[in-house]
Amino acid sequence: MLTITDTAAEAIRGIVAAPELPEGAGLRIATAPSAGDASTLEVSVAETPAETDQVVSESGARVFVEADAVPLLDDKLLDAQIEGTRVGFMLSEQPPQ
């Protein structure tokens, strides 16, 4: 299952704290529909998960993973780099446990 770092959770909480978003909003990761390559992903803000999304909650942050993206992210770690108001998300392999 996708794991979220504390830094990524902080970034997600900041993004979904916008007043126009409802409580429980999150970041959604999905395969890009026009890419043709199943390994291309897109990130967006979603008010609620889609019916078939896998919901990952860590440290008060919610990530909705599209069903087609679940196998791609199953062993990944979501991290973020925060620079002022800019946020960059990165995926890496989870460290061995």
C-alpha positions as a Markdown table, in Angstrom:
| # | Residue | x | y | z |
|---|---|---|---|---|
| 1 | Met | 0.0 | 0.0 | 0.0 |
| 2 | Leu | 1.2 | 3.6 | -0.7 |
| 3 | Thr | 2.9 | 5.2 | 2.3 |
| 4 | Ile | 2.8 | 8.9 | 2.9 |
| 5 | Thr | 5.7 | 10.7 | 4.6 |
| 6 | Asp | 5.1 | 13.4 | 7.2 |
| 7 | Thr | 6.3 | 16.1 | 4.8 |
| 8 | Ala | 3.8 | 14.9 | 2.1 |
| 9 | Ala | 1.0 | 14.7 | 4.8 |
| 10 | Glu | 1.8 | 18.3 | 5.8 |
| 11 | Ala | 1.7 | 19.4 | 2.1 |
| 12 | Ile | -1.6 | 17.7 | 1.5 |
| 13 | Arg | -3.2 | 19.1 | 4.6 |
| 14 | Gly | -2.1 | 22.6 | 3.5 |
| 15 | Ile | -3.5 | 22.1 | 0.0 |
| 16 | Val | -6.9 | 20.8 | 1.1 |
| 17 | Ala | -7.2 | 23.4 | 3.9 |
| 18 | Ala | -8.6 | 25.8 | 1.2 |
| 19 | Pro | -11.9 | 27.2 | 2.5 |
| 20 | Glu | -13.8 | 26.2 | -0.7 |
| 21 | Leu | -13.0 | 22.5 | -0.1 |
| 22 | Pro | -15.1 | 20.4 | 2.2 |
| 23 | Glu | -13.8 | 18.5 | 5.2 |
| 24 | Gly | -12.4 | 15.2 | 4.1 |
| 25 | Ala | -11.0 | 16.4 | 0.8 |
| 26 | Gly | -7.8 | 14.9 | -0.4 |
| 27 | Leu | -5.2 | 14.4 | -3.1 |
| 28 | Arg | -6.2 | 12.1 | -5.9 |
| 29 | Ile | -3.6 | 10.1 | -7.9 |
| 30 | Ala | -4.9 | 8.5 | -11.1 |
| 31 | Thr | -3.5 | 7.2 | -14.4 |
| 32 | Ala | -3.4 | 9.9 | -17.0 |
| 33 | Pro | -6.2 | 9.2 | -19.5 |
| 34 | Ser | -4.5 | 10.6 | -22.6 |
| 35 | Ala | -1.0 | 9.3 | -21.9 |
| 36 | Gly | -1.4 | 5.8 | -23.3 |
| 37 | Asp | 1.3 | 4.6 | -20.9 |
| 38 | Ala | -0.2 | 3.2 | -17.7 |
| 39 | Ser | 2.8 | 4.3 | -15.7 |
| 40 | Thr | 2.0 | 8.0 | -16.3 |
| 41 | Leu | 0.2 | 9.5 | -13.3 |
| 42 | Glu | -1.7 | 12.7 | -12.6 |
| 43 | Val | -2.3 | 14.4 | -9.3 |
| 44 | Ser | -5.4 | 16.5 | -8.5 |
| 45 | Val | -7.4 | 17.7 | -5.5 |
| 46 | Ala | -10.6 | 15.9 | -5.0 |
| 47 | Glu | -13.5 | 16.7 | -2.7 |
| 48 | Thr | -14.3 | 13.0 | -2.2 |
| 49 | Pro | -12.9 | 9.7 | -3.4 |
| 50 | Ala | -14.4 | 8.0 | -6.4 |
| 51 | Glu | -16.4 | 4.8 | -5.6 |
| 52 | Thr | -13.5 | 2.5 | -6.6 |
| 53 | Asp | -10.6 | 4.6 | -5.2 |
| 54 | Gln | -8.4 | 3.2 | -2.5 |
| 55 | Val | -8.2 | 5.7 | 0.4 |
| 56 | Val | -4.9 | 6.1 | 2.2 |
| 57 | Ser | -5.0 | 8.2 | 5.4 |
| 58 | Glu | -1.9 | 9.1 | 7.3 |
| 59 | Ser | -1.2 | 12.0 | 9.8 |
| 60 | Gly | -4.5 | 13.7 | 8.9 |
| 61 | Ala | -3.9 | 13.6 | 5.2 |
| 62 | Arg | -6.0 | 11.7 | 2.7 |
| 63 | Val | -4.9 | 10.3 | -0.7 |
| 64 | Phe | -7.4 | 8.8 | -3.1 |
| 65 | Val | -5.7 | 6.3 | -5.4 |
| 66 | Glu | -7.6 | 5.3 | -8.6 |
| 67 | Ala | -8.1 | 1.6 | -8.9 |
| 68 | Asp | -5.9 | 1.4 | -12.1 |
| 69 | Ala | -3.1 | 3.2 | -10.2 |
| 70 | Val | -3.1 | 1.0 | -7.1 |
| 71 | Pro | -0.8 | -1.7 | -8.6 |
| 72 | Leu | 1.7 | 1.0 | -9.6 |
| 73 | Leu | 1.8 | 2.6 | -6.2 |
| 74 | Asp | 1.5 | -0.5 | -4.0 |
| 75 | Asp | 5.1 | -0.4 | -2.9 |
| 76 | Lys | 5.8 | 3.4 | -3.2 |
| 77 | Leu | 6.5 | 6.2 | -0.8 |
| 78 | Leu | 4.9 | 9.6 | -1.4 |
| 79 | Asp | 7.1 | 12.4 | -0.3 |
| 80 | Ala | 7.0 | 16.2 | -0.9 |
| 81 | Gln | 9.2 | 19.1 | -1.2 |
| 82 | Ile | 7.7 | 22.4 | 0.1 |
| 83 | Glu | 9.3 | 25.7 | -1.0 |
| 84 | Gly | 7.2 | 28.6 | 0.1 |
| 85 | Thr | 3.8 | 28.2 | -1.6 |
| 86 | Arg | 5.1 | 25.6 | -4.1 |
| 87 | Val | 4.8 | 21.9 | -3.5 |
| 88 | Gly | 6.4 | 19.1 | -5.5 |
| 89 | Phe | 5.5 | 15.5 | -4.9 |
| 90 | Met | 7.8 | 12.6 | -5.5 |
| 91 | Leu | 7.4 | 8.8 | -5.5 |
| 92 | Ser | 10.1 | 6.4 | -4.5 |
| 93 | Glu | 10.4 | 2.8 | -3.4 |
| 94 | Gln | 9.5 | 2.0 | 0.2 |
| 95 | Pro | 12.5 | 1.2 | 2.3 |
| 96 | Pro | 12.8 | -2.5 | 3.3 |
| 97 | Gln | 11.2 | -3.3 | 6.7 |
